[in-house]
Amino acid sequence: MRRISVLVTMFLASLGIGFFARSARTATLQQSDARAADLAAIEKLHRADIEATLTQDPSSLTNLWSDDGVNLGFPGPPVVRTKAMREAYEKFRADHPDFQVLKYAPTSKMSKSRMAGRLRLAILQARTRCLQRTIRSVQKAEACVC
């Protein structure tokens, strides 16, 4: 009788271990699928950011932001919400009609796996650096013309 109870206990223990291992594998597969989808979305937004920056189209630049976005890349106070950003992009375009971005290769210090949770921050930092560089170059060009 004791031998049967030991065998039943071992069977139940191995069944439990097998079930746990299978559920852990399934969870890992679901996480990797979600991660792949996140990385694909990040790459799509990254390409849209590069295209919008190179064309300097105000509506394309504005579409990259959520409705409650805050842009720190303009001189003065932060530009809050997409309507104000569109106006700021249009004003910049009107003030500098000959402005062109010849090359835009944003760099990020974050790995792609960490970028999924910090996507807005990474884009904000890259856009801020780009706008600061371009505004300085426009100011230098205007200073030379005068």
C-alpha positions as CSV (number, residue, x, y, z in Angstrom):
1,M,0.0,0.0,0.0
2,R,2.8,2.3,0.9
3,R,4.4,1.6,-2.5
4,I,1.3,2.7,-4.3
5,S,1.0,5.9,-2.4
6,V,4.7,6.7,-3.3
7,L,4.0,6.0,-7.0
8,V,0.8,8.1,-7.0
9,T,2.7,11.0,-5.2
10,M,5.5,10.8,-7.8
11,F,3.0,10.7,-10.7
12,L,1.2,13.7,-9.4
13,A,4.4,15.6,-8.8
14,S,5.6,14.9,-12.3
15,L,2.2,15.9,-13.7
16,G,2.4,19.2,-11.8
17,I,6.0,19.9,-13.0
18,G,5.0,19.1,-16.6
19,F,2.0,21.4,-16.4
20,F,4.1,24.2,-14.9
21,A,6.8,23.8,-17.6
22,R,4.2,23.9,-20.3
23,S,2.5,27.0,-19.0
24,A,5.9,28.8,-18.6
25,R,6.7,28.0,-22.2
26,T,3.4,29.3,-23.4
27,A,3.8,32.5,-21.5
28,T,7.3,33.0,-22.9
29,L,5.9,32.6,-26.5
30,Q,3.2,35.1,-25.8
31,Q,5.7,37.6,-24.4
32,S,8.0,37.2,-27.4
33,D,5.1,37.7,-29.8
34,A,4.1,40.9,-27.9
35,R,7.7,42.1,-27.9
36,A,8.0,41.5,-31.7
37,A,4.8,43.5,-32.3
38,D,6.2,46.3,-30.1
39,L,9.5,46.4,-31.9
40,A,7.6,46.4,-35.3
41,A,5.5,49.4,-34.1
42,I,8.6,51.2,-32.9
43,E,10.4,50.7,-36.2
44,K,7.3,51.9,-38.1
45,L,7.1,55.1,-35.9
46,H,10.9,55.5,-36.3
47,R,10.6,55.5,-40.1
48,A,7.6,57.9,-40.0
49,D,9.7,60.2,-37.7
50,I,12.6,60.3,-40.2
51,E,10.3,60.9,-43.2
52,A,8.4,63.7,-41.4
53,T,11.6,65.4,-40.3
54,L,13.1,65.2,-43.8
55,T,10.0,66.7,-45.5
56,Q,9.3,69.2,-42.7
57,D,5.6,68.8,-43.4
58,P,3.7,70.3,-40.4
59,S,0.8,67.8,-40.5
60,S,3.2,64.8,-40.7
61,L,5.3,66.2,-37.8
62,T,2.1,66.8,-35.8
63,N,0.7,63.3,-36.5
64,L,3.7,61.8,-34.7
65,W,2.4,63.2,-31.4
66,S,-0.4,62.1,-29.2
67,D,-3.1,64.6,-28.4
68,D,-1.7,65.4,-25.0
69,G,1.9,65.6,-26.2
70,V,4.4,68.2,-24.9
71,N,7.2,69.4,-27.2
72,L,10.2,71.0,-25.6
73,G,12.1,71.6,-28.9
74,F,10.9,75.1,-29.6
75,P,12.3,78.2,-28.0
76,G,10.3,79.5,-25.1
77,P,7.8,77.6,-23.0
78,P,6.8,74.0,-23.8
79,V,4.3,73.6,-26.7
80,V,1.4,71.5,-25.4
81,R,-1.2,69.6,-27.4
82,T,-1.2,68.8,-31.1
83,K,-3.0,72.0,-32.2
84,A,-0.4,74.2,-30.6
85,M,2.4,72.0,-32.1
86,R,0.9,72.3,-35.6
87,E,0.8,76.1,-35.2
88,A,4.4,76.1,-34.0
89,Y,5.5,73.9,-36.9
90,E,3.6,76.2,-39.4
91,K,5.1,79.3,-37.9
92,F,8.6,77.9,-38.1
93,R,8.0,76.9,-41.7
94,A,6.6,80.4,-42.5
95,D,9.6,82.1,-40.7
96,H,12.1,79.9,-42.5
97,P,10.7,79.0,-45.9
98,D,14.1,77.9,-47.3
99,F,14.9,75.6,-44.3
100,Q,15.7,72.0,-45.3
101,V,16.9,69.0,-43.3
102,L,19.5,67.4,-45.5
103,K,20.3,64.5,-43.2
104,Y,18.5,63.1,-40.2
105,A,19.9,60.1,-38.4
106,P,18.6,60.1,-34.9
107,T,20.6,58.1,-32.4
108,S,19.3,56.5,-29.2
109,K,21.2,55.4,-26.2
110,M,18.5,52.9,-25.3
111,S,18.3,49.4,-26.5
112,K,15.3,48.4,-28.5
113,S,14.0,46.2,-25.7
114,R,13.9,49.1,-23.3
115,M,12.7,51.6,-25.9
116,A,9.2,50.0,-26.1
117,G,8.3,51.5,-22.7
118,R,10.1,54.8,-23.3
119,L,9.3,55.4,-26.9
120,R,7.9,58.9,-26.5
121,L,10.9,60.0,-24.4
122,A,13.4,58.7,-27.0
123,I,11.6,60.5,-29.9
124,L,11.3,63.7,-27.8
125,Q,15.0,63.6,-27.1
126,A,16.0,63.0,-30.7
127,R,13.6,65.6,-32.0
128,T,14.8,68.1,-29.5
129,R,18.4,67.6,-30.4
130,C,17.6,67.9,-34.1
131,L,15.6,71.1,-33.7
132,Q,18.2,72.7,-31.4
133,R,20.9,72.0,-34.0
134,T,18.7,73.2,-36.9
135,I,17.6,76.4,-35.1
136,R,21.3,77.2,-34.2
137,S,22.3,76.6,-37.8
138,V,19.4,78.9,-39.1
139,Q,20.4,81.6,-36.6
140,K,24.0,81.3,-37.7
141,A,23.0,81.6,-41.3
142,E,20.8,84.6,-40.6
143,A,23.6,86.2,-38.7
144,C,25.9,85.8,-41.7
145,V,23.4,87.3,-44.1
146,C,23.0,90.5,-42.1
